[in-house]
């Protein structure tokens, strides 16, 4: 205990036997109020979210009042301490909601028992938050580096635990359900993406079952891998404190937080991108020959994740041309062997494309071109970047690229700046040029900023005079970090447990497919019973509806197709179910929007392909009596084929 007390004191916290004993005694009073009120509210029929939020607020209020009244008094009445106390309490509340949902929904504990470990998690967060954040040590304060390390460690730990606890609670978005369908139809590659995402989902679900946790555990591990490689890269370029701040940025910036939790192709891409940058730096700047092997593996796995990583190839070539010390690698075999290794790892995609008329390559080429319509979209690109990085993060990244961001003019510093600017600038320049004439997907540029994060992290800790703008950006990081963590915790609590008084209308189309699928299952059961035939369920979006219905189909299995049944494109469903013969079996069309079950994007008259199509009907999915979303469907008595 003495050792832990000294460590906490050196790190800037306040901890002693007397303060810990006082905290425990007063917290126990708040816990009693918390538990009793929670049990009473649950017995009166209150929902889980309302009961735990109300009881938490009551317990926290009692704790706050006792701390301000019981000697020795803690000055909670100062606005600074009050604001920090409320911030810490909100974070503890949302984390507690995740623990409660995990224990009740996944582990099937009764709420009356689950509330105790949930409160224990709350107490742990409150104690550490009070010691380091609300009432930090004032005597012999630690250095700025130590404060940054402690803050980074605490925030990153909270963000990682937040993702882990909610990983299996939040429902899949349609993209994740679509990639889960990849894993149910394993191939060497796929029409719209390389196979890495399918491999990770297949492995995760083989271990943890066809659950949200099984689908997403690969993304979570990829997020940890990204943190490890970016930390190592930042340490090599700068120092360990900068490395910890770089990991902090990964934990709080929107794009990187989401890729560490949501299982899309961007999750393995970002991990491979960070690994490739690390090995590139080791090979080109640190002159380590063995790093070329790591670079070849990371690059190969990266283009197995998403073709975008290929942009690092031209960036590496440009760096070698511009950096005189690196040009010798053009005369050595290491780079070429690394490229061969990457190509070998990429061979499954090549083989699949050879067997399928280069379908994936042609699709991605057309995707980059943006189709047939020209559209100036540079303004959209900047709006997307502010969402991906936050306005403060985008401004800090621009400052990191700007000449004069560093005043060190040594040879190593010049090579470091060249490395950062080339490996960030080349991919970003490509996306900028494309946005002049075509609208791009908002998240495509996300990985390109990884090369800049170490420099952004370094600038965060510089106390010198870099101008008024730099000082304001440094000052803006603290509220930005707090707001980002609050939003992530709030949204996760909102989609899993709900927030009393806030309706779910913001997610009325693309979320809550578990409940929507249950409604469609009832429709299918009624049609099955009435006709004595197995109906065909057709998701009338490109793949979202069919994929989500397939994942959340928990009752009797449904036979599910996509809109290619009516002659429109449906991505991999064109390969899995290329045709359907005419049939007298009932057809149930399901859409997220009303017009989707009446026509497709290409075919405006689908009624001619159906036998006796019925009227469009609306079904409302609910949770605890509260409406979640609407889903539309119509029933036909048969299918005549694409060209009846």
Backbone torsions as a table, in degrees:
resi	resn	phi	psi	omega
1	UNK	NA	-39.1	177.7
2	UNK	-63.2	-41.3	-179.9
3	UNK	-63.5	-46.6	179.9
4	UNK	-62.4	-38.1	179.0
5	UNK	-63.1	-42.8	179.2
6	UNK	-64.9	-41.1	179.4
7	UNK	-61.9	-46.0	-179.5
8	UNK	-63.9	-39.2	179.5
9	UNK	-65.3	-44.9	178.5
10	UNK	-62.7	-30.7	179.9
11	UNK	-82.1	-1.0	176.6
12	UNK	99.9	6.7	179.8
13	UNK	-94.8	171.0	176.3
14	UNK	-116.0	117.1	-179.4
15	UNK	-153.6	133.0	173.5
16	UNK	-154.8	169.8	-179.7
17	UNK	-62.7	-39.8	-177.7
18	UNK	-69.0	-42.9	179.8
19	UNK	-68.2	-36.3	178.4
20	UNK	-66.9	-42.1	178.9
21	UNK	-63.7	-42.2	179.2
22	UNK	-64.4	-43.2	179.0
23	UNK	-60.5	-43.9	-178.4
24	UNK	-65.0	-41.5	-178.0
25	UNK	-65.4	-46.0	-179.1
26	UNK	-71.9	-35.4	177.9
27	UNK	-64.2	-34.1	179.9
28	UNK	-61.8	-37.8	177.8
29	UNK	-64.0	-45.1	177.7
30	UNK	-63.8	-36.1	179.8
31	UNK	-65.1	-39.5	179.5
32	UNK	-62.1	-46.9	177.5
33	UNK	-59.9	-43.7	-179.4
34	UNK	-57.6	-52.9	-176.4
35	UNK	-63.9	-47.1	-176.8
36	UNK	-63.1	-43.2	-179.4
37	UNK	-68.4	-39.0	178.4
38	UNK	-60.7	-48.0	-179.1
39	UNK	-62.5	-39.6	-179.5
40	UNK	-66.2	-43.9	180.0
41	UNK	-64.1	-41.3	178.8
42	UNK	-64.4	-37.8	179.4
43	UNK	-68.4	-22.5	179.3
44	UNK	-90.9	6.6	176.1
45	UNK	89.3	11.4	176.9
46	UNK	-69.6	149.3	176.9
47	UNK	-69.3	164.4	-177.7
48	UNK	-60.9	-42.9	-178.3
49	UNK	-64.7	-48.5	-178.2
50	UNK	-62.9	-42.5	-177.7
51	UNK	-64.4	-45.3	-175.6
52	UNK	-74.2	-33.0	178.2
53	UNK	-69.8	-44.8	-179.5
54	UNK	-65.1	-43.5	-179.6
55	UNK	-68.2	-36.5	177.0
56	UNK	-62.7	-47.0	-179.1
57	UNK	-60.6	-39.0	178.7
58	UNK	-66.2	-45.8	179.3
59	UNK	-63.4	-41.9	179.4
60	UNK	-66.1	-38.0	178.4
61	UNK	-64.0	-43.9	177.6
62	UNK	-61.9	-43.9	179.3
63	UNK	-62.2	-42.3	178.6
64	UNK	-61.4	-46.5	-177.7
65	UNK	-64.8	-42.1	-179.5
66	UNK	-65.1	-40.7	-179.9
67	UNK	-64.4	-28.6	-179.8
68	UNK	-88.5	-7.6	-176.4
69	UNK	-114.9	-35.7	-173.9
70	UNK	-83.1	125.5	178.3
71	UNK	-64.5	149.0	-11.6
72	UNK	-70.7	132.4	-172.2
73	UNK	-67.4	141.1	172.1
74	UNK	-102.7	125.5	-173.0
75	UNK	-78.1	81.0	176.3
76	UNK	-80.2	-7.6	-171.9
77	UNK	-84.1	-10.3	174.2
78	UNK	-70.5	139.0	-175.8
79	UNK	-60.7	-37.0	-179.3
80	UNK	-62.8	-48.6	-179.8
81	UNK	-67.6	-37.3	179.2
82	UNK	-63.8	-44.2	178.3
83	UNK	-61.8	-41.5	179.0
84	UNK	-68.5	-37.4	178.5
85	UNK	-63.3	-43.5	179.4
86	UNK	-65.7	-40.4	178.2
87	UNK	-61.1	-48.6	179.2
88	UNK	-61.1	-40.1	-178.5
89	UNK	-66.0	-40.3	179.3
90	UNK	-64.1	-43.9	178.5
91	UNK	-61.8	-42.9	179.2
92	UNK	-63.5	-38.3	179.5
93	UNK	-61.5	-47.9	-177.1
94	UNK	-69.7	-35.5	175.4
95	UNK	-65.9	-40.6	179.0
96	UNK	-62.4	-38.9	176.8
97	UNK	-59.2	-39.4	177.5
98	UNK	-65.9	-42.1	177.9
99	UNK	-62.6	-42.6	-179.6
100	UNK	-63.5	-44.8	179.1
101	UNK	-63.8	-40.5	178.6
102	UNK	-60.2	-46.2	-177.1
103	UNK	-70.6	-37.0	-176.1
104	UNK	-82.2	-47.2	-172.7
105	UNK	-85.5	-36.3	-177.5
106	UNK	-95.3	-45.0	-177.1
107	UNK	-92.6	-5.4	173.0
108	UNK	58.6	36.1	170.1
109	UNK	-79.8	153.1	174.5
110	UNK	-72.0	145.9	179.2
111	UNK	-55.0	-33.4	-178.8
112	UNK	-65.6	-26.1	175.2
113	UNK	-92.2	-37.3	-176.2
114	UNK	-65.1	-24.6	-176.9
115	UNK	-65.3	-26.1	-177.0
116	UNK	-70.1	-52.9	174.9
117	UNK	-64.0	-29.4	176.9
118	UNK	-64.5	-41.4	177.3
119	UNK	-67.3	-36.8	178.2
120	UNK	-60.0	-41.4	176.4
121	UNK	-62.9	-39.0	178.0
122	UNK	-62.1	-43.9	-179.0
123	UNK	-63.6	-41.4	-179.9
124	UNK	-61.9	-45.4	179.2
125	UNK	-64.7	-40.8	-179.2
126	UNK	-64.8	-40.6	-178.7
127	UNK	-65.7	-49.2	-179.4
128	UNK	-65.8	-39.2	178.5
129	UNK	-64.0	-38.7	178.4
130	UNK	-67.6	-41.3	-176.0
131	UNK	-68.7	-38.3	-172.7
132	UNK	-106.1	-23.2	-170.9
133	UNK	-116.7	-51.8	-176.6
134	UNK	-73.2	-46.5	-178.8
135	UNK	-127.7	69.1	179.1
136	UNK	-68.1	160.3	179.6
137	UNK	-64.7	137.1	-179.1
138	UNK	-103.5	-23.4	179.2
139	UNK	-88.7	132.6	-178.7
140	UNK	50.1	59.7	-178.4
141	UNK	-62.0	147.8	-178.8
142	UNK	-71.1	169.4	178.8
143	UNK	-69.7	167.1	179.5
144	UNK	-61.7	-38.2	178.6
145	UNK	-61.2	-43.8	-179.8
146	UNK	-65.5	-41.2	179.0
147	UNK	-62.2	-41.9	178.5
148	UNK	-64.0	-40.8	-179.1
149	UNK	-64.6	-43.6	-179.6
150	UNK	-65.5	-45.1	179.6
151	UNK	-62.8	-43.2	179.6
152	UNK	-62.7	-44.9	-179.9
153	UNK	-60.9	-45.0	-178.7
154	UNK	-66.3	-45.0	-177.2
155	UNK	-69.4	-42.1	179.5
156	UNK	-64.1	-42.5	178.3
157	UNK	-60.4	-44.6	178.9
158	UNK	-61.9	-46.1	-177.7
159	UNK	-64.2	-41.3	179.9
160	UNK	-66.5	-43.9	178.4
161	UNK	-65.3	-37.1	177.7
162	UNK	-60.1	-45.4	178.0
163	UNK	-63.6	-44.5	-175.8
164	UNK	-64.6	-43.0	-176.9
165	UNK	-68.3	-38.9	-179.3
166	UNK	-89.3	-1.9	-173.2
167	UNK	-55.2	-45.0	-178.2
168	UNK	-96.7	0.9	-177.8
169	UNK	-94.7	-43.6	-179.7
170	UNK	-70.2	135.4	179.9
171	UNK	-67.8	158.8	178.1
172	UNK	-70.0	142.6	167.0
173	UNK	-80.6	161.1	-176.6
174	UNK	-55.5	-34.6	178.3
175	UNK	-59.1	-44.5	179.9
176	UNK	-65.2	-40.3	178.1
177	UNK	-64.2	-36.1	177.4
178	UNK	-64.0	-43.9	179.2
179	UNK	-70.1	-28.4	172.0
180	UNK	-62.4	-37.8	175.6
181	UNK	-63.7	-32.9	170.3
182	UNK	-50.6	-50.0	-174.9
183	UNK	-66.8	-19.7	175.9
184	UNK	-84.8	-12.5	178.7
185	UNK	-130.5	61.2	-172.3
186	UNK	-61.1	130.3	175.9
187	UNK	-139.8	176.2	178.9
188	UNK	-66.7	-32.1	176.1
189	UNK	-159.1	-174.2	-175.9
190	UNK	-139.5	164.3	-173.2
191	UNK	-60.3	-46.9	-172.7
192	UNK	-104.7	-4.9	178.0
193	UNK	-156.3	156.8	170.8
194	UNK	-68.0	175.1	-165.8
195	UNK	-89.6	-4.2	-171.2
196	UNK	-57.5	-42.4	-178.8
197	UNK	-61.8	-37.4	178.6
198	UNK	-67.8	-40.1	179.8
199	UNK	-63.1	-43.3	-179.8
200	UNK	-65.2	-42.0	179.0
201	UNK	-66.8	-40.9	178.5
202	UNK	-59.3	-43.4	180.0
203	UNK	-67.3	-44.9	-179.3
204	UNK	-63.1	-42.7	-179.4
205	UNK	-75.3	-26.0	175.5
206	UNK	-65.7	-30.7	-179.2
207	UNK	-89.9	-45.0	-171.7
208	UNK	-109.4	4.5	178.2
209	UNK	83.9	172.9	-179.7
210	UNK	-79.5	69.1	-180.0
211	UNK	-123.4	167.5	176.1
212	UNK	-59.8	-38.7	179.2
213	UNK	-64.8	-43.1	179.0
214	UNK	-62.0	-38.0	179.1
215	UNK	-69.1	-38.1	-168.8
216	UNK	-96.2	-12.0	-174.7
217	UNK	-60.4	-31.2	176.4
218	UNK	-62.9	-40.5	177.7
219	UNK	-64.6	-39.9	179.6
220	UNK	-62.2	-44.8	179.3
221	UNK	-66.6	-39.5	176.4
222	UNK	-60.3	-36.7	177.1
223	UNK	-63.0	-40.5	177.4
224	UNK	-66.7	-39.5	177.6
225	UNK	-62.3	-42.5	178.0
226	UNK	-59.0	-44.1	178.8
227	UNK	-61.1	-43.2	-179.1
228	UNK	-62.7	-46.4	-178.1
229	UNK	-70.5	-38.4	179.8
230	UNK	-69.5	-35.8	175.5
231	UNK	-60.0	-46.8	-179.9
232	UNK	-63.5	-40.3	178.9
233	UNK	-63.7	-45.9	-179.3
234	UNK	-65.3	-37.0	176.6
235	UNK	-63.5	-40.2	179.2
236	UNK	-67.0	-40.1	-177.9
237	UNK	-78.4	-33.6	-175.5
238	UNK	-131.2	-95.7	-177.4
239	UNK	-157.7	178.1	-174.7
240	UNK	-68.4	-37.1	178.6
241	UNK	-63.6	-41.0	175.0
242	UNK	-62.3	-37.9	177.3
243	UNK	-60.1	-42.5	179.5
244	UNK	-68.3	-36.5	176.5
245	UNK	-68.0	-33.9	176.9
246	UNK	-63.7	-41.0	176.1
247	UNK	-65.4	-36.4	175.7
248	UNK	-59.2	-42.4	178.0
249	UNK	-63.0	-40.1	176.7
250	UNK	-61.3	-34.2	-176.9
251	UNK	-75.8	-25.7	-171.2
252	UNK	-113.4	-24.8	-179.2
253	UNK	-70.9	137.3	-169.9
254	UNK	-53.9	-47.0	-176.1
255	UNK	-62.1	-44.0	-175.0
256	UNK	-77.3	-30.3	173.6
257	UNK	-63.5	-44.4	-176.7
258	UNK	-69.2	-38.3	-179.0
259	UNK	-71.3	-16.5	174.7
260	UNK	-86.3	2.9	-178.3
261	UNK	-133.9	-39.6	-175.4
262	UNK	-91.3	127.9	-174.2
263	UNK	-86.4	85.3	172.6
264	UNK	-122.3	-179.9	-179.8
265	UNK	-64.2	-20.4	-179.1
266	UNK	-71.1	-24.2	-178.3
267	UNK	-63.6	-56.7	176.3
268	UNK	-68.7	-28.7	178.3
269	UNK	-60.7	-47.7	-177.5
270	UNK	-64.0	-40.4	178.4
271	UNK	-62.7	-45.5	179.8
272	UNK	-67.6	-34.7	179.0
273	UNK	-63.7	-46.0	178.6
274	UNK	-63.3	-41.4	179.1
275	UNK	-64.8	-41.6	179.2
276	UNK	-62.8	-43.3	177.5
277	UNK	-60.7	-42.7	179.9
278	UNK	-60.3	-49.2	-177.9
279	UNK	-70.1	-32.0	174.5
280	UNK	-61.2	-45.2	179.5
281	UNK	-63.8	-42.4	179.1
282	UNK	-63.4	-37.6	-178.1
283	UNK	-78.7	-45.4	-171.3
284	UNK	-86.7	-35.0	-178.2
285	UNK	-101.0	-46.6	-179.8
286	UNK	-81.5	-9.3	175.3
287	UNK	61.2	40.8	177.6
288	UNK	-96.7	116.5	-177.4
289	UNK	-65.0	-37.6	-177.6
290	UNK	-64.6	-20.4	-178.6
291	UNK	-67.0	-22.6	179.4
292	UNK	-63.5	-35.5	177.0
293	UNK	-64.2	-44.9	177.2
294	UNK	-62.2	-38.4	178.7
295	UNK	-64.4	-41.7	179.2
296	UNK	-62.5	-41.9	179.2
297	UNK	-67.3	-47.4	-178.6
298	UNK	-62.7	-41.6	-179.8
299	UNK	-66.2	-42.4	179.1
300	UNK	-63.4	-44.4	177.7
301	UNK	-66.3	-31.0	179.8
302	UNK	-67.6	-44.6	179.2
303	UNK	-76.9	-14.7	167.8
304	UNK	-74.1	-16.6	179.0
305	UNK	-91.5	-46.2	-180.0
306	UNK	-163.9	139.9	-174.8
307	UNK	-64.4	-20.0	-176.3
308	UNK	-56.6	-30.9	-177.6
309	UNK	-61.8	-20.5	177.8
310	UNK	-57.8	-19.0	178.1
311	UNK	-64.6	-21.2	177.6
312	UNK	-71.6	-19.0	176.7
313	UNK	-64.5	-56.3	175.0
314	UNK	-58.7	-33.6	178.1
315	UNK	-63.5	-42.8	178.9
316	UNK	-64.0	-41.5	179.0
317	UNK	-63.5	-42.2	179.1
318	UNK	-64.3	-40.7	179.2
319	UNK	-62.4	-43.4	-179.5
320	UNK	-62.9	-36.9	179.0
321	UNK	-69.4	-40.8	-176.0
322	UNK	-79.9	-26.0	-176.2
323	UNK	-99.4	109.8	-176.4
324	UNK	-58.1	-37.0	-177.4
325	UNK	-67.7	-21.3	-177.2
326	UNK	-94.3	-8.7	-174.9
327	UNK	-67.1	-20.8	-179.2
328	UNK	-63.8	-23.3	-179.9
329	UNK	-66.9	-19.7	176.5
330	UNK	-67.9	-22.3	-179.0
331	UNK	-99.7	2.3	-178.6
332	UNK	-113.9	158.0	-173.7
333	UNK	-80.3	-12.2	-169.6
334	UNK	-59.7	-46.1	-178.2
335	UNK	-64.7	-38.0	-178.7
336	UNK	-71.5	-36.3	175.3
337	UNK	-66.6	-37.3	177.1
338	UNK	-64.3	-41.3	178.0
339	UNK	-64.2	-38.5	177.7
340	UNK	-64.6	-41.6	178.3
341	UNK	-62.7	-43.7	178.1
342	UNK	-62.7	-41.0	179.3
343	UNK	-64.9	-37.3	177.9
344	UNK	-63.8	-43.1	177.6
345	UNK	-65.1	-30.0	-178.9
346	UNK	-81.6	-6.0	-173.0
347	UNK	-58.1	-33.8	177.0
348	UNK	-56.4	-38.0	179.3
349	UNK	-67.6	-40.7	179.5
350	UNK	-63.6	-45.1	-179.2
351	UNK	-62.0	-45.3	-179.6
352	UNK	-61.3	-42.2	-179.8
353	UNK	-67.0	-37.1	176.8
354	UNK	-62.4	-36.1	-178.5
355	UNK	-80.3	-13.9	-176.1
356	UNK	-125.7	35.6	174.2
357	UNK	56.5	36.2	176.6
358	UNK	56.6	37.9	-174.8
359	UNK	-62.0	-44.0	-177.3
360	UNK	-67.4	-42.4	179.6
361	UNK	-62.9	-43.3	179.8
362	UNK	-65.5	-40.1	179.8
363	UNK	-63.2	-46.5	-178.3
364	UNK	-67.9	-33.7	177.6
365	UNK	-64.2	-44.2	178.9
366	UNK	-67.3	-31.4	179.5
367	UNK	-66.5	-42.3	179.1
368	UNK	-65.7	-37.7	178.8
369	UNK	-68.5	-20.6	177.5
370	UNK	82.7	14.1	178.5
371	UNK	89.4	-148.4	-173.1
372	UNK	-99.0	-12.9	-174.3
373	UNK	-101.9	132.7	174.1
374	UNK	-83.0	137.7	-178.6
375	UNK	-152.8	120.1	175.8
376	UNK	-70.1	122.8	-172.0
377	UNK	-136.4	22.6	179.2
378	UNK	-62.9	-38.9	179.1
379	UNK	-63.6	-37.3	176.6
380	UNK	-65.4	-37.8	179.1
381	UNK	-58.2	-45.2	-179.2
382	UNK	-68.7	-35.6	174.8
383	UNK	-63.4	-41.9	178.1
384	UNK	-62.4	-40.0	-178.8
385	UNK	-65.6	-35.4	178.1
386	UNK	-68.1	-29.1	175.2
387	UNK	-74.9	-42.3	-177.0
388	UNK	-68.5	-38.1	-171.3
389	UNK	-114.7	-7.7	-167.5
390	UNK	72.5	153.5	177.9
391	UNK	-57.7	-39.4	179.2
392	UNK	-66.5	-41.9	179.2
393	UNK	-63.9	-40.7	178.7
394	UNK	-65.2	-43.6	178.9
395	UNK	-63.6	-41.0	178.3
396	UNK	-65.0	-37.0	178.6
397	UNK	-66.8	-39.7	176.9
398	UNK	-63.5	-41.1	177.8
399	UNK	-63.8	-35.8	179.0
400	UNK	-66.3	-30.9	178.2
401	UNK	-81.4	-20.5	-171.1
402	UNK	-71.2	138.7	175.1
403	UNK	-58.9	136.5	-179.6
404	UNK	94.6	3.5	177.7
405	UNK	-64.2	-32.4	176.4
406	UNK	-118.6	142.8	-179.4
407	UNK	-101.4	-5.4	176.8
408	UNK	-71.8	123.2	-177.3
409	UNK	-112.1	22.6	177.3
410	UNK	-70.5	164.9	-179.1
411	UNK	-61.3	-41.7	179.9
412	UNK	-64.6	-42.0	-179.8
413	UNK	-62.9	-37.6	178.2
414	UNK	-65.9	-42.2	178.5
415	UNK	-66.3	-37.9	178.3
416	UNK	-62.5	-45.8	178.9
417	UNK	-63.1	-40.2	178.0
418	UNK	-62.8	-42.7	179.5
419	UNK	-59.4	-49.1	-177.3
420	UNK	-63.4	-45.8	-175.5
421	UNK	-71.2	-36.5	-179.9
422	UNK	-71.0	-47.4	-174.6
423	UNK	-74.5	-18.1	170.5
424	UNK	-94.4	-38.7	-172.6
425	UNK	-70.1	-39.2	-177.2
426	UNK	-63.9	-52.4	177.9
427	UNK	-61.2	-40.8	-179.0
428	UNK	-66.4	-35.7	178.0
429	UNK	-64.0	-39.0	178.2
430	UNK	-61.6	-46.8	-179.7
431	UNK	-66.8	-35.2	178.8
432	UNK	-65.7	-44.4	179.5
433	UNK	-62.9	-42.8	179.5
434	UNK	-63.4	-35.2	-177.4
435	UNK	-71.3	-13.8	178.3
436	UNK	-65.1	-33.8	-177.1
437	UNK	-119.3	-13.3	-176.4
438	UNK	-140.6	145.6	174.8
439	UNK	-79.6	130.1	-178.0
440	UNK	-106.4	160.9	175.1
441	UNK	-63.8	138.2	-168.9
442	UNK	-64.6	-25.9	-173.6
443	UNK	-95.8	-0.4	-174.0
444	UNK	-62.2	-33.9	-175.4
445	UNK	-80.8	-9.1	-173.0
446	UNK	-50.6	-51.9	-177.8
447	UNK	-64.2	-26.6	-175.3
448	UNK	-62.4	-23.3	-177.6
449	UNK	-81.2	-7.3	-179.2
450	UNK	-58.5	-37.8	-178.7
451	UNK	-64.3	-26.2	-178.1
452	UNK	-87.7	-20.1	-173.5
453	UNK	-59.1	-39.6	176.8
454	UNK	-58.6	-40.6	178.8
455	UNK	-69.0	-40.4	175.5
456	UNK	-59.4	-43.4	179.3
457	UNK	-64.2	-37.4	178.5
458	UNK	-65.9	-42.2	179.8
459	UNK	-65.9	-28.7	179.0
460	UNK	-60.6	-30.4	-174.9
461	UNK	-100.7	5.4	-178.3
462	UNK	-86.5	118.7	-178.5
463	UNK	-90.3	-6.3	-178.2
464	UNK	-69.9	173.1	-177.0
465	UNK	-86.0	99.3	176.1
466	UNK	-105.9	18.6	179.8
467	UNK	106.4	161.2	-178.2
468	UNK	-63.0	-42.0	-179.0
469	UNK	-61.7	-42.8	179.7
470	UNK	-63.0	-40.8	179.1
471	UNK	-64.5	-39.7	-180.0
472	UNK	-68.5	-37.4	177.7
473	UNK	-65.2	-42.7	177.5
474	UNK	-60.8	-41.6	-179.8
475	UNK	-68.1	-29.5	-177.3
476	UNK	-77.4	-13.4	-177.2
477	UNK	-65.5	-38.6	-176.6
478	UNK	-61.9	-52.7	176.8
479	UNK	-64.9	-31.2	178.5
480	UNK	-64.1	-44.9	178.9
481	UNK	-62.0	-45.1	-179.1
482	UNK	-63.3	-43.7	-179.1
483	UNK	-65.3	-41.5	-180.0
484	UNK	-62.4	-48.6	-179.8
485	UNK	-62.9	-40.1	177.5
486	UNK	-60.1	-45.9	-178.0
487	UNK	-63.7	-41.9	179.2
488	UNK	-62.9	-46.7	-178.8
489	UNK	-64.7	-40.9	180.0
490	UNK	-62.9	-48.4	-177.6
491	UNK	-63.5	-42.4	179.9
492	UNK	-64.4	-43.7	176.4
493	UNK	-62.9	-39.5	-178.3
494	UNK	-62.4	-45.4	-176.3
495	UNK	-78.7	-22.6	-177.8
496	UNK	-93.5	-51.6	-177.0
497	UNK	-108.7	-21.6	-175.6
498	UNK	88.2	163.2	174.1
499	UNK	-122.2	116.5	-178.2
500	UNK	-53.1	130.7	178.2
501	UNK	92.9	-10.6	179.7
502	UNK	-110.8	114.8	-178.0
503	UNK	-72.9	170.1	-177.4
504	UNK	-95.7	18.6	-173.7
505	UNK	-65.6	-18.2	-179.5
506	UNK	-71.5	-16.3	-177.8
507	UNK	-120.7	35.6	-169.1
508	UNK	-74.2	-11.6	-177.0
509	UNK	-114.1	-43.4	-165.8
510	UNK	-108.5	8.2	-176.5
511	UNK	-137.1	176.8	-179.0
512	UNK	60.4	47.1	179.5
513	UNK	-77.6	-18.9	176.1
514	UNK	-61.9	-49.1	-179.9
515	UNK	-70.7	-37.9	178.7
516	UNK	-64.5	-39.7	178.2
517	UNK	-64.5	-36.7	177.8
518	UNK	-61.2	-38.9	177.3
519	UNK	-65.5	-41.8	179.4
520	UNK	-68.0	-35.2	176.9
521	UNK	-60.5	-37.1	177.2
522	UNK	-65.9	-40.7	177.5
523	UNK	-62.6	-44.5	179.5
524	UNK	-61.5	-42.3	-179.7
525	UNK	-63.2	-40.0	178.9
526	UNK	-65.4	-44.0	178.9
527	UNK	-65.5	-41.1	179.4
528	UNK	-61.3	-42.5	-179.2
529	UNK	-70.8	-37.8	-176.6
530	UNK	-73.5	-38.2	-174.3
531	UNK	-99.6	-20.8	-175.4
532	UNK	74.1	12.0	179.8
533	UNK	-123.1	156.2	178.1
534	UNK	-84.9	115.6	-179.2
535	UNK	-75.1	157.5	172.7
536	UNK	-100.7	123.3	179.4
537	UNK	-95.4	126.3	-176.9
538	UNK	-116.7	114.6	173.5
539	UNK	-76.9	123.2	-170.2
540	UNK	-96.2	25.9	167.1
541	UNK	-111.3	-179.2	-177.4
542	UNK	-59.4	-49.7	176.0
543	UNK	-155.3	-12.4	-172.5
544	UNK	-59.9	-50.3	-175.0
545	UNK	-66.9	-48.2	-178.3
546	UNK	-62.2	-41.4	-178.5
547	UNK	-66.8	-45.0	-178.9
548	UNK	-65.8	-42.3	177.3
549	UNK	-61.5	-38.6	-179.8
550	UNK	-64.0	-42.1	-177.5
551	UNK	-70.7	-42.5	-173.6
552	UNK	-92.6	8.2	175.3
553	UNK	-73.4	98.0	-174.4
554	UNK	-103.5	-19.3	179.5
555	UNK	-88.4	-146.2	178.8
556	UNK	-59.6	130.5	-174.8
557	UNK	-56.2	136.8	177.1
558	UNK	-100.1	149.5	174.4
559	UNK	-90.4	112.8	-167.9
560	UNK	-117.7	133.4	175.2
561	UNK	-126.6	179.1	177.9
562	UNK	-123.2	-174.3	-169.6
563	UNK	-69.7	-10.3	175.2
564	UNK	-62.3	-14.0	173.4
565	UNK	-57.9	-26.3	-178.2
566	UNK	-111.0	18.8	172.3
567	UNK	91.2	6.9	176.6
568	UNK	-100.3	162.7	-178.6
569	UNK	-72.5	147.9	-179.3
570	UNK	-146.9	34.3	175.8
571	UNK	53.1	-126.4	-175.3
572	UNK	-69.3	-17.6	175.8
573	UNK	-65.1	-23.1	173.7
574	UNK	-65.0	-27.1	179.8
575	UNK	-92.1	-38.9	-177.8
576	UNK	-72.6	-39.7	-178.9
577	UNK	-134.0	73.0	-173.4
578	UNK	-66.9	-24.4	-178.8
579	UNK	-154.0	160.4	177.5
580	UNK	-140.5	121.8	-179.3
581	UNK	-69.7	158.2	175.0
582	UNK	-55.7	144.1	-176.1
583	UNK	-149.9	153.5	175.2
584	UNK	-95.4	5.0	177.1
585	UNK	-71.5	148.4	178.8
586	UNK	-61.5	146.2	178.1
587	UNK	-118.1	126.8	177.9
588	UNK	-114.2	112.1	179.2
589	UNK	-90.6	130.6	-176.6
590	UNK	-125.9	132.6	-179.8
591	UNK	-141.3	160.2	175.8
592	UNK	-80.9	-26.4	179.8
593	UNK	-124.2	157.2	-174.2
594	UNK	-62.9	-42.1	-175.4
595	UNK	-69.1	-20.3	-176.9
596	UNK	-65.7	-29.5	-178.7
597	UNK	-88.4	1.3	177.7
598	UNK	-105.7	-26.7	-178.5
599	UNK	-160.2	165.3	175.1
600	UNK	-107.7	177.1	-179.7
601	UNK	-63.0	-35.6	-177.3
602	UNK	-99.7	-33.0	-175.2
603	UNK	-110.5	113.3	-176.8
604	UNK	-90.5	-9.2	179.8
605	UNK	-128.0	82.4	179.1
606	UNK	-88.3	-9.5	-179.2
607	UNK	-62.6	-29.3	-179.8
608	UNK	-69.2	-13.9	177.4
609	UNK	-95.3	-2.4	-174.5
610	UNK	-116.3	152.5	174.9
611	UNK	-98.0	117.1	177.6
612	UNK	49.9	60.8	177.9
613	UNK	-64.9	135.2	-178.2
614	UNK	-88.8	-178.2	179.8
615	UNK	-73.3	160.2	177.5
616	UNK	-77.6	131.1	-179.3
617	UNK	-121.8	154.4	-178.3
618	UNK	-115.9	134.1	177.0
619	UNK	-122.0	133.6	-179.4
620	UNK	-104.7	121.1	175.9
621	UNK	-85.8	137.0	-176.9
622	UNK	-128.2	162.6	172.5
623	UNK	-139.1	121.4	-177.9
624	UNK	52.9	36.9	178.7
625	UNK	82.8	-4.7	-179.7
626	UNK	-98.0	131.8	-180.0
627	UNK	-66.8	135.1	179.6
628	UNK	-103.2	-51.6	-175.4
629	UNK	-163.1	168.5	175.6
630	UNK	-110.7	148.1	173.5
631	UNK	-136.5	140.9	-175.2
632	UNK	-111.4	145.3	179.1
633	UNK	-152.2	160.4	171.6
634	UNK	-146.6	154.2	-174.1
635	UNK	-118.5	131.6	173.4
636	UNK	-117.2	158.3	-175.7
637	UNK	-89.2	-1.8	178.2
638	UNK	175.6	178.5	-176.9
639	UNK	-130.2	128.5	-175.7
640	UNK	-95.4	-8.3	-177.2
641	UNK	103.1	168.0	-177.5
642	UNK	-67.3	-33.6	-178.2
643	UNK	-125.7	70.8	-177.1
644	UNK	-67.6	NA	NA
